[in-house]
Amino acid sequence: EVPLVESGGALVQPGESLNLSCVASGFTFSDYRMIWHRRVPGKGLEWISYINPEGDRTYYKDSLKGRVTISRDNAKNTLYLQMRSLKPEDTATYYCAARAPHRGGYILSNLDGYDYRGQGTQVTVSS
């Protein structure tokens, strides 16, 4: 059973919006801090956003503030990422990851360092 499954990636035009989802299974989703990352081919892992287990505290990468919104529905075991005004430089594979509450930090340089991670969903922004 795959603990995190992302979906919603697509080919979109610049300026359009996209909503990504990440469905969790096999662990108590509501206990975990959740994170979105992305990876551009040839570049490193980039942290995008964080949300606490209760969903009432969020953090964003400065350069993405105002264009992305992270949210979660603990009743549905689902994490979301709304992206607006997409740009070609947003083209990447987007990953969700889970960090246990007792572990320090939530921005890791390696997806495998998280307690759980997804396999990614591809977002391509091109005209």
N, C-alpha and C positions, 0 to 999 in steps of 0.2 A: 504494500500500500504506500503510495506516494504521499508524504505528509502535507505538501503544499503544491497546489496546481494553479498556475497562472493562466489567464485567458484574456481575450479582448484585443490582443495585438492585431494590427492591420496595416495596410498600405493606405495612407491618407495624404491629402494635399496640404501644403503649407497654409497655416491659418485655421485649420480644422481642429476639432476636439476629439478626444478618445478617452474611453473609460476602461481601465484595466481592473480585473478581479483576481483574487487569490483565495482559493478555497482550501481550508485546513481540515485535516482529518488525522485521527490516531493520537491526538494529544489535546490537552485542555487549552484550547485556543485563547479563552478569556484570561488565562493566567500570563500570557506571553506578550512581551513587547514585540512590535512588528515593524519591519523596516522594508523600504523599497530601495533597490539599487538598479543601476543599469551598466551595461558594458558595451562600448563601441569597439568594433573589430580593430585590433592593433593598439588599443588604448587600455588603460587600467579600469578597475571597477570604480564606479562613481556612486557615492551615496546620494540619495534623492530626498528621502523623508523618513520620519519616525513617528510612531504613535504609541502611547502607553496602553496598558491593558484595558483601562476603563474607557479609553477613547476621548478623554478630555484634555489631553496634552499632546501637542504635535510640534514637530520641528521640521524645517525645510532647509535645503541647500540655498544659500543666499541668492544665487543666480537664477533659481527656479521659483522663488517666492512670487505669488500672484498668478502663476500659470499652472500650478499643480495643487491639488487638495487630496490629502490622505484621510481616509475614514475607515471605520470598521463596524461590522454588525456581529456582535458576539453571539447573538441568537442563531445566526446563520453560519457562524464560523467562517466569516468572509472578510477579507481586507480589500479595500478599493484604492485606486489612484485615478483621480480625474485630471486630465491634462488638456489644457486649452492653448489656443494660438500656437499650435505646433510649428516647429521650425525644422529645416533639414538636419540641423545639428542634434535634434532629439532622436534621430535614427539610432536605434540601439536594441539590444536584447534586455528586457526588463525582468528583474527577479524580485520575488518577495522572500523574506527571511524572518525567522522567529528567534528571539533571544529570551532565555529563561530569566525570570525576575531576580534570581539570586546571583546571576553572573554580572560582572562589571562591564560597563561600556555597552554600546550598541552600534557603533560604527566600526566595522571590521574591514580589513583590506582583502579578506579572502572569504568567499561565500561558505566554504567548507568549515569555517570557524563557528558558524551559527549552529544553534541546536537543530534547526530544521531550515531547509531551503527548497525553493522550487527549481524547475528546470528551465524556466524563462519563457517569455512570449515576445515575439519580434514586432517591433514598431518601426515602420519605414515611412518617412515623411519626404515626399517627392512630388514634383509637378510633372 
